[in-house]
Amino acid sequence: MAVLSGCYWLASFAYAPAPTREPTLVLIPKGAGAGEISTILRERRLLADDLRFLLLARLTGKADRLQAGEYSIPARATPLAILRLLEEGRVVVKTVTIREGLNIEKIAAILAREGWVDAQRFIALARDPEFIQTLGIDQESLEGYLFPDTYRLTRGDVSEEALLRMMTRRFQRIWREVTAGNPSAMSRHDVVTLASIVEKETGAAQERPQIARVFLNRLARNMRLQSDPTVIYGLEEFDGDLTRRHLRLKTPYNTYVIKGLPPGPICNPGREAIEAVLEPADNPYLFFVSKNDGTHHFSITLKEHNRAVNKYQRKKVPKEKEKVAVAEQPTMPAATEQTADKQEAPETGQVLVPARVTEEAPAPEAVSMAEAEEKQDAERLPGQEQLQESEQGQEKHPNQEPVPEPI
């Protein structure tokens, strides 16, 4: 009789439903034992303050097999059902999407906002050479190697180190896939660096191979890349207004000043941008300018490029300020207004208003195209090549919009 009474006493508890009417999220930390788990469940009103939970866990052999993680406990779940759920580890899996073109800081902000990481620790580890070496990447920073994708994460099983390891492993897997049977003459780091520039300059996905070819053509001719996003990346502070002073500023990333590629990626490119560098379009273009619809006009010659700049960019200048400069640099891929700083706000994930080049100082005097071609690098201002005369004989700042002169 006593045994039967005891069994009834335990069974009445094991099959008694919780008073909840909706699913309840519960986070079980790593290392929590049955006693701590019982306390957590009581605090969430899933259990009564009853020793029978610990007894039930031990008698069923589940006490040492309860797993950490975030669980969604169904409404009116019984203690026995909860034990089974925790034993099987049926945790809540959440997805986090990291879009192409974000830098380390923006990725950290997204993950921190959703409670997955401490942003400062994430950033510090992403720039810690000693930690980076453990990931099999021989670089000073993980910029460019945090692969943009949708990740499935579970609470209680994520840390800054774990996430960085997960993202770099995804990059390495994708890199093996895109380079299988398709070796590149460029190093992996150079491919990723150029892909990051292509990613930031691209407004329409189908144009990535075209834009990649423009930059490869310029590299082959030893022409400066002159990409606005590289300038912006090298600035300590940027308010969305790209000026001539910025273009002249000597930083390792300012491709108006340096020749060749910057020392490393300026964002984390996606698969398509990497593939565009490995398999670019076959074209002779050296210039491109935004058509203000997300796409670009591509040009072979400076003369054609100047006409495109006039067509797509000059019309934006207010009528009362139409006395503007319209001459173009001899080697300029015309960073686009659409994508000059494809800079997403971490809070909203929306693209910010693109950077516009503004006048901070009088432009240098225009010179003839022949004179500019003869002088080239010898007479370039820091970060800015010689201006040339256009067909109209007017002057224009070499980047994006025409810049009004003082009236």
Secondary structure, DSSP 8 states (H G I E B T S, - for coil): -HHHHHHHHHHHHHT---S-SS-EEEEE-TT--HHHHHHHHHHTTSS-S-THHHHHHHHTT-TT----EEEEE-TT--HHHHHHHHHHT----EEEE--TT--HHHHHHHHHHTTSS-HHHHHHHHT-HHHHHTTT--SS--TTTS--SEEEE-TTS--HHHHHHHHHHHHHHHHHHHHTT---SS-HHHHHHHHHHHHHH-SSGGGHHHHHHHHHHHHHTT-----HHHHHHT-S---SEEEHHHHH---TT-TTTSSS--SS-SS---HHHHHHHHS-------EEEE-SSS-EEEESSHHHHHHHHHHHTGGGS-GGG--B-----SS-----TTTTT--B-TTT--B----EEE-SS-----B-HHHHHHHGGGG-BTTB---B--TT-----SSSS--B---
